[in-house]
Amino acid sequence: MITVFGAGAFGTSLAISLARTGQPVVLWARNAEHASEMQADRENKRRLAGAPFPVALSLGDSFADLPADGPCLLAVPMQKLRSFLTEHAQGLARRQLVATCKGIDLQTGLGPIETIRQVVPTALPALLTGPSFAADIAQGLPTALTLACSDDTVGHALQQSLTTPNLRLYRTTDTTGAELGGALKNVIAIACGACIGEGMGDSARAALMTRGFAEMQRLALRKGALPETLTGLSGFGDLVLTCTSELSRNYRFGLALGRQEVFDSTITVEGVPTAKAVVAWADALNVDMPICAAVAALSDGKTSVAEALQALLSRPLKEE
């Protein structure tokens, strides 16, 4: 049996896709009232309305009543993952834990897999990442993702368990590259959204995506990632999707910055804390990350979109 922790849009969509295969899936919601609503409505009207639950999908809100075996998908925001794991460490021990969040813990500087390893050392950690929107997965539209697990035997078993007719998984043992690709693309998406929101045009966005991808590669390779991981689904693939669609929260946040609009503070924007973590890494490793630094300054209100873009355009000329 598969357990999905987190009844947000993405966790719900994964639970729906997996349950459509007929295998039992439990979707866990922290809020008991929310769980009761979903059980009565047979859909998640709060976060993913219009996506009915398959028969094989059940709801839960009590950790003690959840299945004692089978893979656990952790659809918890990156900045809340550590506290969730700490609270439930005993029940998650020795389990297969598959994080679905993207980003860097601002307090520790760790990604999701390293966070799992530190808080629940007996667990078998993995990461599910790549270009995907919850609505597409829930509607049964074809989606391809990266499943990263350092233990390839565990990764192969998870690949078989979590693949569905519309969800195709490619596995890798390069957890560092998969973590960083999913985290860094959010930062570049904010930059691209700001570019479009400011009215700079699609050509400028294409330039930001390309140079942003170069930054992603520079930092990831310095931290030990494999180059092919960054050019795959968890890097380049996710970058393309996130930088070109208003379904992306990070892109929408950038649009709001460019248009000088107020953004909904209740919406999780992982690219903001990630940008701050990246600036610290870049300084420590002496890696040039001007776009990420600009996004960090923008997010803190230390510069305007026009000033940030002008600073990038006025950098010294060099070879590509």
Secondary structure, 3 states (H helix, E strand, C coil): CEEEECCCHHHHHHHHHHHCCCCCEEEECCCHHHHHHHHHHCCECCCECCCCCCCCEEEECCHHHCCCCCCEEECCCHHHHHHHHHHCHHHHCCCEEEECCCCCCCCCCCCHHHHHHHHCCCCEEEEEECCCCHHHHHCCCCEEEEEECCCHHHHHHHHHHHCECCEEEEEECCHHHHHHHHHHHHHHHHHHHHHHHCCCCHHHHHHHHHHHHHHHHHHHHHCCCCHHHHCCHHHHHHHHHHCCCCCCHHHHHHHHHHHCCCCCCCCCCCHHHHHHHHHHHHHHHCCCCHHHHHHHHHHCCCCCHHHHHHHHHCCCCCCC
